[in-house]
Amino acid sequence: MARTAESKPTTDSTPLVPQSATPAPPPEEIPKEKYRLPCDIYGLLLLRLVELASVKERESPPRAAKLKMFVAVMFYVVYCILAFGVMFFLMLVVSETMSRWEEDGFSDKHKKTMPEFTRMLHGMSRETSSDVDPVIVSTCEELHHVPRAYIYHLMIFLWTMRMWIEFKSARDWAMNMSLIETRTAASSASPLMSKDGCWIERVDRWIKAIILVFVVLVKIVICVLTLHIGCCFLMLQNSGFGIVLKVIAMQIVLGIDEQIIESLALREACKQLQDTAMKLSRRSAMMQKVYWYDGVGGIVFTALAALVTYYYTAVRFKDFMELRAACHMYLGQSSNFHWNDAVRTVFEM
């Protein structure tokens, strides 16, 4: 009986696994990190594009998705009209003001070039101030309402540092579009969003193209134009209080995208933006190797801001700044103008 049991063939077809063998580990998933959508017109545009592309997946009403997309496009058009309209107005003001101080306009008025006028002021003394043309005196008094010339360097540096925020925002959008997964023909069955709508897991190629053109490119254009117009606008100011007020006023251009969402978008749209995030692949370690996030990046942006300040104060408006310095020296020697009297008059207003 025992021998018969030993010779009984087995019917189990499962291959025998040695005791020492271990199952292969599952494939390691690519680490992900999240990026919460900003509560501005650009974040709303991306959210509506993804919702429109995933109508069938989420089984949502197509009319509602199209209506939301229409509202997002309308907000974007309003934003572009306001942003570029304000910049066009500032450009006209800068152009009109610069025409008075450009080489041709200045020569027509004073019969001298700006460097010649500056050298003439440097040679003047207090005793000869009564013989000077009244036009020259009025020109110097117009340029003498800023107590110290270094206020221009400070304001240009501050304005440039403020513009780095917009530049880094455009950089982040470009990097996020490169790090988020792209849905291809092989992965066409994969959903764009999670079931609860809180995660954007992947996007189509055409969505990436739209974001790169209408978000990244537009942000860079607005950043460059606002930086240049703002620096020129500040350099042409002849009042210390005016410089500070103009810096505050020009912040309106940079905050239009957020103001439109806060004022025109409904509460549910704002809440949806705050609750939605993108799943991104882990960033490369190249920046960590060069210590970019440990301080190198801050040093680079500070150096670039200093270079921009140097360009506008010592290159682009060099003659203008030298003329201001000569007028400060001339009116400082003259007994007809005293800063103590000017400051006292301002505070008595």
Buried (B, 14 or more C-beta within 10 A) or exposed (E): EEEEEEEEEEEEEEEEEEEEEEEEEEEEEEEBEEBEBBBBBBBBBBBBBBBBBBBEEBEBEEEEBBEBBEBBBEBBEBBBEBBBEBBEEBBEBBEEBBEEBBEEEBBEEBEBBBBEBBEBBEEBEEEEBEEBEEEBBEBBBEBBBBEEEEBBBEBBBBBBBBBBEBBEBBBBBBBBBEBBBEBEEEEEEEBBBBEEBEBBBBBBEEBBEBBBEBBBBBBBBBBEBBBBBBBBBBBBBBEBEBBBEBBEEBEEBBEBBBBBBEEBBEEEBBEBBEEBBBBBEEBEEEEEEEEBEEEEBEEEBBEBBBEBBBBBBEEBBBBBBBBBBBBBBBBEEBEEBEEEEEEEEEEEE
